[in-house]
Amino acid sequence: MSKQPPKFFLLFLRWFCARDLLEEIEGDLIESFKFNAEERSISYARFRFALEVTYLLRPSVIKKLNNYNNTTIMIKNYGKIAFRNFQKNANYALINVLSMSIGLACCIVSYLNYNHNHSFD
């Protein structure tokens, strides 16, 4: 049997751990694995390694995702622009909002009327 830590847990550690912490944490875990393999047994050392990797699943160690969600930033920006335009052109904004609400209400009423008329023979 080789005195190597389990590859699955080692790859898993490299996948989820933050890059700036990975070298130190991986070194400490491998050192602990070798110590446990010499002092106890290989099976105990592998079990302990898997347990320690599992214990490391916490927010301070997990790497941050670099791809920010641009849609939320874009929607927030559009909201700011719309609010500023409503402040500048309050009369036009009021006319637009009222006409959209009246149009939407008319569509809903006509759909309900159509649905009621076609619900029976």
KEDOTOR-357738 format. One line per 10 residues: number of its first residue (from 1); their letters; for each residue x, y, z of N, C-alpha, C. Coordinates in nm, 4 decimals. Layout:
N
NUM) A) X:Y:Z:X:Y:Z:X:Y:Z  ...
***
This chain:
121
1) MSKQPPKFFL) 0.0838:-0.1192:0.0000:0.0000:0.0000:0.0000:0.0880:0.1252:0.0000  0.0464:0.2216:-0.0769:0.1238:0.3454:-0.0840:0.0819:0.4393:0.0276  0.1782:0.5149:0.0733:0.1492:0.6107:0.1810:0.1136:0.7461:0.1218  0.0077:0.7474:0.0439:-0.0425:0.8695:-0.0179:-0.1829:0.8973:0.0345  -0.2179:1.0254:0.0521:-0.3541:1.0568:0.0952:-0.4541:1.0211:-0.0144  -0.5804:1.0014:0.0207:-0.6810:0.9669:-0.0803:-0.6904:1.0744:-0.1877  -0.6826:1.0330:-0.3128:-0.6802:1.1285:-0.4242:-0.8108:1.2064:-0.4356  -0.9218:1.1382:-0.4085:-1.0509:1.2057:-0.4213:-1.0593:1.3252:-0.3273  -1.0230:1.3048:-0.2017:-1.0328:1.4136:-0.1045:-0.9269:1.5208:-0.1293  -0.8129:1.4803:-0.1820:-0.7101:1.5785:-0.2156:-0.7551:1.6671:-0.3317
11) LFLRWFCARD) -0.8150:1.6054:-0.4340:-0.8684:1.6832:-0.5467:-0.9852:1.7709:-0.5026  -1.0687:1.7171:-0.4159:-1.1811:1.7948:-0.3636:-1.1318:1.9161:-0.2860  -1.0279:1.8978:-0.2051:-0.9686:2.0095:-0.1314:-0.9153:2.1154:-0.2264  -0.8460:2.0723:-0.3314:-0.7919:2.1675:-0.4286:-0.9019:2.2395:-0.5050  -1.0169:2.1751:-0.5197:-1.1276:2.2365:-0.5931:-1.1975:2.3453:-0.5115  -1.2242:2.3204:-0.3824:-1.3052:2.4162:-0.3077:-1.2254:2.5153:-0.2249  -1.0993:2.4881:-0.1993:-1.0218:2.5746:-0.1099:-0.9739:2.6996:-0.1835  -0.9689:2.8106:-0.1109:-0.9194:2.9364:-0.1672:-0.7716:2.9226:-0.2025  -0.7319:2.9854:-0.3118:-0.5958:2.9691:-0.3638:-0.4891:3.0180:-0.2651  -0.5165:3.1274:-0.1964:-0.4159:3.1808:-0.1054:-0.3994:3.0950:0.0206
21) LLEEIEGDLI) -0.4957:3.0096:0.0524:-0.4871:2.9233:0.1698:-0.4489:2.7794:0.1344  -0.4578:2.7440:0.0086:-0.4451:2.6039:-0.0324:-0.3098:2.5444:0.0026  -0.2020:2.6150:-0.0255:-0.0687:2.5587:-0.0040:-0.0451:2.5255:0.1435  -0.0828:2.6173:0.2322:-0.0620:2.5948:0.3754:-0.1506:2.4820:0.4271  -0.2774:2.4837:0.3887:-0.3696:2.3825:0.4381:-0.3330:2.2449:0.3848  -0.3024:2.2369:0.2558:-0.2661:2.1080:0.1966:-0.1381:2.0534:0.2598  -0.0414:2.1386:0.2830:0.0828:2.0948:0.3469:0.0597:2.0414:0.4865  -0.0219:2.1126:0.5641:-0.0523:2.0671:0.6990:-0.1277:1.9346:0.6988  -0.2220:1.9194:0.6058:-0.2987:1.7953:0.5992:-0.2119:1.6775:0.5578  -0.1237:1.6982:0.4617:-0.0351:1.5895:0.4178:0.0633:1.5525:0.5294
31) ESFKFNAEER) 0.1126:1.6526:0.6008:0.2018:1.6266:0.7134:0.1287:1.5478:0.8225  0.0071:1.5850:0.8503:-0.0737:1.5123:0.9482:-0.1018:1.3701:0.9006  -0.1261:1.3535:0.7696:-0.1499:1.2205:0.7137:-0.0268:1.1322:0.7321  0.0914:1.1848:0.7000:0.2134:1.1048:0.7137:0.2411:1.0687:0.8593  0.2143:1.1616:0.9505:0.2330:1.1335:1.0923:0.1382:1.0233:1.1382  0.0100:1.0317:1.0970:-0.0867:0.9296:1.1353:-0.0538:0.7951:1.0720  -0.0006:0.7958:0.9500:0.0350:0.6707:0.8837:0.1522:0.6025:0.9542  0.2459:0.6803:1.0050:0.3600:0.6218:1.0762:0.3221:0.5756:1.2163  0.2458:0.6560:1.2863:0.2122:0.6266:1.4249:0.1021:0.5219:1.4378  -0.0001:0.5301:1.3558:-0.1144:0.4386:1.3678:-0.1151:0.3437:1.2496
41) SISYARFRFA) -0.2102:0.3605:1.1593:-0.2162:0.2743:1.0399:-0.2556:0.3585:0.9198  -0.2389:0.3015:0.8009:-0.2715:0.3746:0.6782:-0.4219:0.3972:0.6689  -0.5002:0.2970:0.7061:-0.6458:0.3126:0.6968:-0.6944:0.4229:0.7914  -0.6366:0.4296:0.9130:-0.6726:0.5369:1.0058:-0.6293:0.6728:0.9497  -0.5110:0.6780:0.8891:-0.4608:0.8033:0.8344:-0.5502:0.8515:0.7201  -0.5961:0.7600:0.6354:-0.6860:0.7984:0.5258:-0.8207:0.8464:0.5791  -0.8726:0.7749:0.6779:-0.9998:0.8168:0.7378:-0.9867:0.9545:0.8011  -0.8784:0.9757:0.8741:-0.8568:1.1042:0.9413:-0.8391:1.2168:0.8391  -0.7690:1.1885:0.7279:-0.7502:1.2878:0.6217:-0.8851:1.3278:0.5622  -0.9699:1.2291:0.5319:-1.1022:1.2575:0.4766:-1.1855:1.3387:0.5754
51) LEVTYLLRPS) -1.1746:1.3042:0.7033:-1.2505:1.3763:0.8061:-1.2034:1.5216:0.8170  -1.0732:1.5436:0.8127:-1.0195:1.6797:0.8240:-1.0549:1.7642:0.7017  -1.0550:1.7045:0.5826:-1.0956:1.7782:0.4623:-1.2431:1.8162:0.4737  -1.3244:1.7260:0.5251:-1.4673:1.7540:0.5419:-1.4894:1.8650:0.6443  -1.4087:1.8662:0.7498:-1.4203:1.9724:0.8506:-1.3854:2.1098:0.7942  -1.3083:2.1132:0.6880:-1.2661:2.2409:0.6300:-1.3739:2.3073:0.5446  -1.4858:2.2423:0.5250:-1.5938:2.3022:0.4460:-1.6636:2.4103:0.5281  -1.6069:2.5275:0.5287:-1.6665:2.6414:0.5982:-1.6456:2.7668:0.5134  -1.7267:2.8679:0.5341:-1.7222:2.9859:0.4453:-1.5876:3.0570:0.4400  -1.5089:3.0498:0.5462:-1.3821:3.1224:0.5454:-1.2771:3.0546:0.4581
61) VIKKLNNYNN) -1.2952:2.9270:0.4257:-1.1963:2.8531:0.3483:-1.2401:2.8365:0.2032  -1.3701:2.8335:0.1786:-1.4205:2.8114:0.0430:-1.3847:2.9301:-0.0446  -1.3382:2.9007:-0.1654:-1.2949:3.0084:-0.2547:-1.4152:3.0864:-0.3076  -1.3909:3.2105:-0.3322:-1.4951:3.2995:-0.3827:-1.5050:3.2827:-0.5337  -1.6250:3.2933:-0.5844:-1.6446:3.2856:-0.7283:-1.6118:3.4201:-0.7912  -1.5382:3.4179:-0.8989:-1.4960:3.5419:-0.9639:-1.5979:3.5954:-1.0628  -1.6929:3.5138:-1.1040:-1.7905:3.5624:-1.2007:-1.9090:3.6228:-1.1260  -1.9086:3.7543:-1.1204:-2.0170:3.8258:-1.0553:-2.1394:3.8230:-1.1459  -2.2540:3.8301:-1.0854:-2.3782:3.8266:-1.1611:-2.4048:3.9667:-1.2153  -2.3771:3.9874:-1.3439:-2.3897:4.1193:-1.4044:-2.5347:4.1619:-1.4211
71) TTIMIKNYGK) -2.6279:4.0679:-1.4251:-2.7672:4.1059:-1.4465:-2.8220:4.1831:-1.3280  -2.7852:4.1467:-1.2068:-2.8352:4.2219:-1.0911:-2.7773:4.3627:-1.0887  -2.6513:4.3752:-1.1253:-2.5898:4.5079:-1.1304:-2.6566:4.5919:-1.2386  -2.6853:4.5300:-1.3532:-2.7484:4.6006:-1.4642:-2.8908:4.6443:-1.4267  -2.9668:4.5568:-1.3627:-3.1042:4.5917:-1.3231:-3.1026:4.7040:-1.2200  -3.0074:4.6995:-1.1278:-2.9952:4.8070:-1.0285:-2.9654:4.9404:-1.0977  -2.8779:4.9375:-1.1975:-2.8444:5.0591:-1.2725:-2.9669:5.1105:-1.3491  -3.0430:5.0197:-1.4130:-3.1636:5.0607:-1.4844:-3.2666:5.1210:-1.3896  -3.2760:5.0678:-1.2707:-3.3677:5.1233:-1.1708:-3.3300:5.2657:-1.1326  -3.2002:5.2893:-1.1143:-3.1541:5.4248:-1.0825:-3.1871:5.5221:-1.1959
81) IAFRNFQKNA) -3.1616:5.4793:-1.3192:-3.1881:5.5655:-1.4343:-3.3370:5.5959:-1.4470  -3.4198:5.4928:-1.4272:-3.5648:5.5132:-1.4359:-3.6126:5.6083:-1.3274  -3.5616:5.5921:-1.2050:-3.6017:5.6810:-1.0957:-3.5609:5.8251:-1.1244  -3.4420:5.8449:-1.1782:-3.3976:5.9817:-1.2112:-3.4826:6.0427:-1.3224  -3.5186:5.9602:-1.4212:-3.6049:6.0114:-1.5277:-3.7444:6.0442:-1.4763  -3.7957:5.9635:-1.3828:-3.9259:5.9945:-1.3224:-3.9204:6.1256:-1.2460  -3.8083:6.1520:-1.1800:-3.7954:6.2776:-1.1072:-3.7870:6.3971:-1.2025  -3.7140:6.3814:-1.3119:-3.6989:6.4916:-1.4073:-3.8298:6.5214:-1.4797  -3.8931:6.4176:-1.5303:-4.0132:6.4333:-1.6120:-4.1324:6.3705:-1.5397  -4.1735:6.4332:-1.4314:-4.2782:6.3751:-1.3477:-4.4113:6.3660:-1.4228
91) NYALINVLSM) -4.4456:6.4683:-1.5027:-4.5734:6.4676:-1.5743:-4.5795:6.3549:-1.6771  -4.4735:6.3411:-1.7563:-4.4707:6.2356:-1.8572:-4.4677:6.0970:-1.7913  -4.3967:6.0867:-1.6822:-4.3894:5.9587:-1.6123:-4.5267:5.9209:-1.5576  -4.5984:6.0176:-1.5018:-4.7325:5.9907:-1.4489:-4.8273:5.9485:-1.5606  -4.8205:6.0153:-1.6747:-4.9057:5.9792:-1.7889:-4.8720:5.8375:-1.8369  -4.7428:5.8040:-1.8451:-4.7024:5.6710:-1.8903:-4.7462:5.5613:-1.7937  -4.7303:5.5853:-1.6654:-4.7685:5.4843:-1.5669:-4.9197:5.4651:-1.5662  -4.9953:5.5733:-1.5726:-5.1411:5.5615:-1.5740:-5.1903:5.4910:-1.7002  -5.1349:5.5250:-1.8156:-5.1792:5.4608:-1.9395:-5.1435:5.3122:-1.9409  -5.0268:5.2752:-1.8871:-4.9907:5.1335:-1.8803:-5.0825:5.0576:-1.7854
101) SIGLACCIVS) -5.1171:5.1185:-1.6725:-5.2049:5.0494:-1.5774:-5.3465:5.0361:-1.6329  -5.3945:5.1382:-1.7031:-5.5279:5.1294:-1.7641:-5.5289:5.0234:-1.8744  -5.4258:5.0192:-1.9568:-5.4165:4.9192:-2.0626:-5.4097:4.7775:-2.0075  -5.3324:4.7589:-1.9010:-5.3220:4.6277:-1.8389:-5.4553:4.5868:-1.7764  -5.5253:4.6812:-1.7133:-5.6561:4.6511:-1.6540:-5.7566:4.6128:-1.7627  -5.7547:4.6825:-1.8755:-5.8449:4.6486:-1.9861:-5.8161:4.5092:-2.0406  -5.6897:4.4730:-2.0531:-5.6538:4.3389:-2.1008:-5.7027:4.2318:-2.0038  -5.6872:4.2545:-1.8758:-5.7317:4.1567:-1.7763:-5.8827:4.1413:-1.7786  -5.9552:4.2538:-1.7867:-6.1019:4.2480:-1.7900:-6.1501:4.1773:-1.9163  -6.0881:4.2057:-2.0311:-6.1305:4.1394:-2.1540:-6.0994:3.9899:-2.1500
111) YLNYNHNHSF) -5.9871:3.9500:-2.0905:-5.9565:3.8078:-2.0766:-6.0568:3.7393:-1.9851  -6.0909:3.8033:-1.8736:-6.1890:3.7436:-1.7822:-6.3254:3.7309:-1.8491  -6.3647:3.8290:-1.9282:-6.4915:3.8229:-2.0006:-6.4894:3.7087:-2.1027  -6.3798:3.6965:-2.1764:-6.3660:3.5899:-2.2748:-6.3692:3.4525:-2.2066  -6.2983:3.4404:-2.0966:-6.2935:3.3137:-2.0236:-6.4306:3.2778:-1.9679  -6.5047:3.3761:-1.9200:-6.6385:3.3505:-1.8665:-6.7342:3.3077:-1.9781  -6.7292:3.3735:-2.0940:-6.8186:3.3410:-2.2040:-6.7918:3.2034:-2.2632  -6.6681:3.1572:-2.2602:-6.6359:3.0280:-2.3184:-6.6311:2.9153:-2.2160  -6.6736:2.9407:-2.0936:-6.6696:2.8366:-1.9918:-6.7946:2.7474:-1.9936  -6.8961:2.7836:-2.0687:-7.0182:2.7001:-2.0773:-7.0744:2.7073:-2.2174
121) D) -7.1680:2.6159:-2.2499:-7.2286:2.6104:-2.3836:-7.3437:2.7078:-2.3949
***
